[in-house]
Amino acid sequence: MPAPLNRFKASLASNTPSLGFWLGFGTGYAAEIAAHAGFDWLLIDGEHSPNDLGSINEQLSALSGHDVSPIV
């Protein structure tokens, strides 16, 4: 079974510009709002924000149904 296409890595390899946003809010609500904003990728910051494993999981769950590449 082939691995799914990683759109973020594909855009880096093709040198096409992409627009992203740094999530440091620690909540799935903010992640879902950002997912609706049309960004290509969203980075969940686990070092410089109040995120822990539970909030990172919540944000990844919130992003799972959207056409955005999550990065942790």
C-alpha positions in Angstrom: 0.0 0.0 0.0 1.6 3.3 -1.0 1.9 6.2 1.5 -0.5 9.1 1.1 0.7 12.2 -0.7 2.3 14.7 1.6 1.3 18.0 0.1 3.6 20.0 2.3 6.7 18.0 1.2 5.5 18.1 -2.4 5.2 21.9 -2.4 8.7 22.2 -0.9 10.2 20.0 -3.6 8.5 21.9 -6.4 9.5 25.3 -5.1 5.9 26.6 -5.2 5.1 29.2 -2.6 2.7 28.1 0.2 1.1 30.1 2.9 1.0 28.9 6.5 0.3 29.9 10.0 1.9 29.2 13.4 -0.6 27.8 16.0 0.3 28.7 19.5 -3.1 29.0 21.1 -3.3 25.5 22.6 -6.9 24.8 21.6 -8.6 22.9 18.9 -11.1 25.7 18.3 -8.4 28.1 17.1 -6.9 25.3 14.9 -10.2 24.7 13.3 -10.8 28.5 12.7 -7.3 28.7 11.1 -8.1 25.6 8.9 -11.1 27.5 7.4 -8.9 30.5 6.6 -7.3 28.8 3.5 -3.8 28.2 4.7 -1.7 25.5 3.0 -0.1 24.3 6.2 -0.5 24.9 10.0 2.3 24.4 12.4 1.3 23.4 16.0 4.0 24.8 18.2 4.9 22.4 21.0 7.8 24.4 22.4 6.9 28.1 22.6 3.2 27.8 23.5 1.0 26.3 26.1 0.6 23.1 24.1 1.0 19.6 25.7 0.3 16.2 24.2 -3.4 16.5 24.9 -3.8 19.9 23.2 -1.7 18.8 20.3 -3.9 15.8 19.8 -7.0 18.0 20.1 -5.6 20.3 17.4 -4.7 17.5 15.1 -8.2 16.0 15.4 -9.7 19.4 14.6 -7.5 19.7 11.5 -8.1 16.1 10.3 -11.2 16.9 8.2 -9.7 19.9 6.4 -7.5 20.4 3.4 -4.5 21.6 5.3 -1.1 20.1 6.1 -0.5 19.9 9.9 3.1 20.2 11.1 4.0 19.5 14.8 
